[in-house]
Amino acid sequence: MKKTVSFTLAVLGTAAAIVALLLYLKSGQTMSYVIAMNAIAVVAGVAYLATYGKLGSQAWHPYLLSAAAVLVLGAVGYSLIVEVEALGYLISGLRQWSDVAVWAYFAIAGVVSWLLLLAASFVKTPARA
């Protein structure tokens, strides 16, 4: 089966979501909603990859990728609730970069994952008949 651009972007986006999840689990303060949203996004990405391998391109695949993208971005946004105080202290000089570095890397990986998954959901792929 020929792998498409959408599939390649989805592989990279799902890998970035896995990295983001692992980084968030390593960060100091975690919230169960953020972990759940990111984990569901990873499951959706893996489900896309598995079904693409078995069924080929389907009409509902872009919706699965869009849902994963929204969940990853929601996880990054929701995680700001806990980190906004630490970021404020960082700006004022009362905290160091090491206090928020892992969360910042999580946020970067989450945004990269969001961009890749969203791009994958909009790339046109021929549907299998």
C-alpha positions as CSV (number, residue, x, y, z in Angstrom):
1,M,0.0,0.0,0.0
2,K,1.4,3.4,-1.0
3,K,1.9,5.8,1.9
4,T,0.6,9.3,1.3
5,V,1.7,12.7,2.5
6,S,-1.2,12.6,4.9
7,F,0.0,9.4,6.4
8,T,3.6,10.7,6.8
9,L,2.4,13.9,8.5
10,A,0.1,11.8,10.8
11,V,3.0,9.6,11.8
12,L,5.1,12.6,12.7
13,G,2.2,14.3,14.4
14,T,1.4,11.2,16.5
15,A,5.1,10.8,17.4
16,A,5.1,14.4,18.5
17,A,2.0,13.9,20.6
18,I,3.6,10.9,22.3
19,V,6.7,13.0,23.1
20,A,4.4,15.7,24.4
21,L,2.6,13.2,26.7
22,L,5.9,11.9,28.0
23,L,7.2,15.4,28.7
24,Y,4.0,16.4,30.4
25,L,4.2,13.3,32.7
26,K,7.7,14.3,33.6
27,S,6.8,17.9,34.4
28,G,6.3,19.0,38.0
29,Q,2.6,19.7,38.2
30,T,0.2,17.6,36.1
31,M,-3.5,17.6,35.7
32,S,-5.6,14.6,34.8
33,Y,-7.6,16.4,32.1
34,V,-4.4,17.3,30.2
35,I,-3.1,13.8,30.5
36,A,-6.4,12.4,29.3
37,M,-6.7,14.8,26.4
38,N,-3.2,14.1,25.2
39,A,-3.6,10.3,25.7
40,I,-6.8,10.3,23.7
41,A,-5.1,12.3,20.9
42,V,-2.3,9.6,20.9
43,V,-4.9,6.9,20.7
44,A,-6.7,8.7,17.8
45,G,-3.4,9.1,15.9
46,V,-2.5,5.4,16.4
47,A,-6.1,4.4,15.4
48,Y,-5.7,6.4,12.2
49,L,-2.3,4.7,11.5
50,A,-3.7,1.3,12.2
51,T,-6.8,1.7,10.1
52,Y,-4.9,3.3,7.3
53,G,-2.6,0.3,7.2
54,K,-5.6,-2.2,7.0
55,L,-8.2,-0.2,5.1
56,G,-6.4,2.4,3.2
57,S,-7.6,6.0,3.0
58,Q,-11.2,6.4,4.3
59,A,-13.6,9.3,4.2
60,W,-13.7,9.6,8.0
61,H,-9.9,9.7,8.5
62,P,-9.6,13.5,8.3
63,Y,-12.1,13.8,11.1
64,L,-10.0,11.4,13.3
65,L,-6.9,13.5,12.7
66,S,-8.7,16.8,13.3
67,A,-10.0,15.4,16.6
68,A,-6.5,14.4,17.6
69,A,-5.2,17.9,16.7
70,V,-7.9,19.6,18.7
71,L,-7.2,17.4,21.7
72,V,-3.5,18.1,21.6
73,L,-4.0,21.8,21.4
74,G,-6.6,21.7,24.1
75,A,-4.2,19.9,26.4
76,V,-1.6,22.5,25.8
77,G,-4.1,25.3,26.4
78,Y,-5.6,23.7,29.5
79,S,-2.1,23.1,31.0
80,L,-1.6,26.9,31.1
81,I,-4.0,27.0,34.1
82,V,-1.3,25.6,36.3
83,E,1.7,27.1,34.6
84,V,0.6,30.7,34.4
85,E,1.8,31.6,37.9
86,A,5.2,29.9,37.3
87,L,5.6,31.8,34.0
88,G,4.8,35.0,35.7
89,Y,7.4,34.4,38.3
90,L,9.9,33.5,35.6
91,I,9.3,36.8,33.8
92,S,9.7,38.7,37.1
93,G,12.9,36.9,37.9
94,L,11.7,35.0,40.9
95,R,12.0,31.6,39.2
96,Q,14.5,30.1,36.9
97,W,14.1,28.6,33.4
98,S,14.7,25.1,34.9
99,D,11.4,25.4,36.8
100,V,9.3,25.6,33.6
101,A,11.6,24.1,31.0
102,V,10.0,20.6,30.8
103,W,6.5,22.2,30.5
104,A,7.8,24.5,27.8
105,Y,9.2,21.6,25.8
106,F,5.8,19.8,26.3
107,A,4.0,22.9,24.9
108,I,6.4,23.1,21.9
109,A,5.9,19.4,21.2
110,G,2.2,19.8,21.5
111,V,2.0,22.7,19.1
112,V,4.2,20.9,16.6
113,S,1.9,17.9,16.9
114,W,-1.1,20.1,16.4
115,L,0.3,21.6,13.3
116,L,1.3,18.2,11.8
117,L,-2.0,16.5,12.6
118,L,-4.0,19.5,11.3
119,A,-2.0,19.6,8.1
120,A,-2.5,15.8,7.7
121,S,-6.2,16.2,8.1
122,F,-6.4,18.7,5.3
123,V,-4.2,17.0,2.8
124,K,-6.3,15.4,0.0
125,T,-5.9,11.7,-0.3
126,P,-7.7,9.6,-2.8
127,A,-10.4,7.5,-1.1
128,R,-10.3,3.8,-1.6
129,A,-13.2,2.4,-3.6
